Amino acid sequence: MRLTLMPLDSVPAPLVKKVAARLRRIVPWTIKTSPPLTCQLGGKQQGQVDAREVLLLLPEGERHNVLTVGITDDDLMVPGLDFVYGHAMPERRTGVVSLHRLQSVSGPPAARQKALLERACKEVLHEAGHVLDLVHCQDFTCVMHYSQTLHDTDAKRCAFCPKCLIDLSRMPENADRSR
């Protein structure tokens, strides 16, 4: 599995590198960072960007085991939802995560940075799971559990539960290894 993290516009590259380093300790995937992608997003409604528009700007994965997750500061939405922390297009092998609502507004700067890093890691792993065709999990500690609030994101672990790991092990890439 190869996951590329792509910062969009003004997302700091050092934060993206920290997310990549943290995820390398969690999943046995090759995780790379790419140079930032500058994108001129039009159609902002009430300061928000349609996540699907962002996903169409990301490079499409050429194989089932090559994914890209963009990381943006823009506040994302999709029709029918006021906001989303992230969104995925499995058919394009892409996902996007917004840092906009993952940031803490109180506490010392070091604690706010630590919380942002942990939340970003969880949401990147969550969207990568969707790109890999995982659905929302009922286990509230699983990274694939649906987050409606920051409390939901903070409550889950930055890891797949046993059931989701089994689902991931059934992917074509993993099945091919057993031959």
Stockholm file with secondary structure:
# STOCKHOLM 1.0

chainA/1-179         MRLTLMPLDSVPAPLVKKVAARLRRIVPWTIKTSPPLTCQLGGKQQGQVDAREVLLLLPEGERHNVLTVGITDDDLMVPGLDFVYGHAMPERRTGVVSLHRLQSVSGPPAARQKALLERACKEVLHEAGHVLDLVHCQDFTCVMHYSQTLHDTDAKRCAFCPKCLIDLSRMPENADRSR
#=GR chainA/1-179 SS CEEEEEEBTTCCHHHHHHHHHHHHTTSSSEEEECCCBCCCCCCCBTTEEEHHHHHTTSCCCSSTTEEEEEEESSEEEETTEEEESEEEEGGGTEEEEECTTTSCSSSCHHHHHHHHHHHHHHHHHHHHHHHTTCCCCSCTTSTTSCCSSHHHHHHSCSSCCHHHHHHHHTSHHHHHHTC
#=GC SS_cons         CEEEEEEBTTCCHHHHHHHHHHHHTTSSSEEEECCCBCCCCCCCBTTEEEHHHHHTTSCCCSSTTEEEEEEESSEEEETTEEEESEEEEGGGTEEEEECTTTSCSSSCHHHHHHHHHHHHHHHHHHHHHHHTTCCCCSCTTSTTSCCSSHHHHHHSCSSCCHHHHHHHHTSHHHHHHTC
//
